[in-house]
Amino acid sequence: MINDILNEADTKMDKSVEATREEFAAIRAGRAHPSMFNKIVVDYYGSPTPLQQLASFTSPEARVILISPYDQGAMHNIEKAIRDSDLGVNPADDGRIIRCVFPELTEERRKEYTKVARHKAEEGRVAVRNLRRTAKQHLERLEKDGEVGKDDVTGAEKRLDGMTKKHTDTIDELLKHKEAELLEV
């Protein structure tokens, strides 16, 4: 029973760390990459569809992404979705592909992205701590119901605290790498 609660908490904490990693991937550093477009959703014939499902991406240069839609009829909607996103890029289409040229990052913009990265890291840490709190409540409920003893719950809480620390440390490490990447000129 206790192991089930701890395993479930560990799995969910892993997912929170992975979600934070994906959020970091969407924050632009020096080089443009297709994962920056992961969060963009396009209105495709009336249904919201992730851009990744509608087009292929290539990066011929460090600051250029070429988007080749599978369906040329979706070109206008893809272009509109990119323009409306928070990427800060103005897409241009030539009838076959959409070209997104990212401007050079200024010092001020790098600092803004660093703040965004710190905010995303804090959201990840909060998610991990919320999962810890939920698991702890389940453990306390088991003890209150008399299903397990106090010593078992105390030991489980120590293991839970260790898991929480491991996951928050991982998020901190990801943040450190992202900040270094952003501030690198």
Secondary structure, 3 states (H helix, E strand, C coil): CHHHHHHHHHHHHHHHHHHHHHHHHHCCCCCCCHHHHCCCEEEECCEEEEHHHCEEEEEEECCEEEEEECCHHHHHHHHHHHHHCCCCCCCEECCCCEEEECCCCCHHHHHHHHHHHHHHHHHHHHHHHHHHHHHHHHHHHHHHCCCCCHHHHHHHHHHHHHHHHHHHHHHHHHHHHHHHHHHCC
